[in-house]
Amino acid sequence: MIQNYIENYLGKAKYEMIDGGKKFYAEIKDLRGVWATGKTLEECRYNLINTIEGWLILRLKKNLTIPNFKAPSVRLKV
């Protein structure tokens, strides 16, 4: 469930080269404050995953809403 959420938003990430082509920058506009950099595209993507995870943890800890997050419903057998 959380991994699917992360993968969904990774697909929405916008990447660009910065610092004269020395670094990659990634941002997810739908998740305010979620961005990352890296020397390679792979490093940038890895850092972005960690940023999303930290963002989710912070929002849960502060009892803030998480956009488009739907917890699965569980049916109890009685």
C-alpha positions as a printed Julia matrix, in Angstrom:
78×3 Matrix{Float64}:
   0.0     0.0     0.0
   2.69    2.55    0.96
   5.03    1.28   -1.74
   2.26    1.68   -4.32
   1.71    5.25   -3.12
   5.42    6.03   -3.48
   5.66    4.41   -6.92
   2.59    6.31   -8.1
   4.1     9.65   -7.16
   7.54    8.73   -8.49
   5.81    8.46  -11.85
   4.73   12.09  -11.47
   8.21   13.39  -10.64
   9.79   15.99  -12.9
  13.57   15.74  -13.34
  16.02   18.31  -14.6
  19.75   18.9   -14.68
  21.1    21.69  -12.49
  24.51   23.19  -11.63
  25.61   23.23  -15.24
  24.72   19.57  -15.76
  26.57   18.35  -12.66
  23.46   17.34  -10.66
  19.94   16.12  -11.12
  16.97   17.74   -9.42
  13.58   16.08   -8.98
  10.34   17.49   -7.67
   6.82   16.22   -7.14
   4.55   19.25   -7.36
   1.53   17.35   -5.99
   3.4    16.71   -2.72
   4.36   20.08   -1.31
   7.99   20.24   -0.24
   9.01   16.93   -1.81
  12.18   17.34   -3.86
  15.66   15.81   -4.05
  19.0    16.09   -5.81
  21.73   13.66   -6.77
  24.91   13.39   -8.8
  23.25   10.79  -11.03
  19.66   10.19  -12.03
  19.67    6.97   -9.98
  20.97    8.76   -6.89
  18.4    11.52   -7.34
  15.58    8.97   -7.64
  16.85    7.1    -4.54
  16.97   10.37   -2.59
  13.48   11.24   -3.81
  12.13    7.91   -2.51
  13.67    8.63    0.89
  12.2    12.13    0.84
   8.71   10.79    0.12
   9.07    8.27    2.96
  10.16   10.99    5.39
   7.36   13.25    4.19
   4.81   10.47    4.81
   6.18    9.75    8.3
   6.1    13.43    9.24
   2.52   13.85    8.02
   1.4    10.75    9.92
   3.21   11.87   13.07
   1.57   15.31   12.93
  -1.82   13.82   12.02
  -1.91   15.74    8.72
  -3.79   14.64    5.65
  -1.99   12.71    2.95
  -3.25   13.54   -0.54
  -4.88   10.65   -2.42
  -3.99    8.1     0.26
  -6.67    5.52    0.74
  -6.25    2.94    3.46
  -7.68   -0.41    2.47
 -10.98   -1.26    4.06
 -11.05   -4.37    6.17
 -14.15   -6.44    6.63
 -14.43   -8.24    9.9
 -16.01  -11.65    9.93
 -18.47  -11.93   12.76
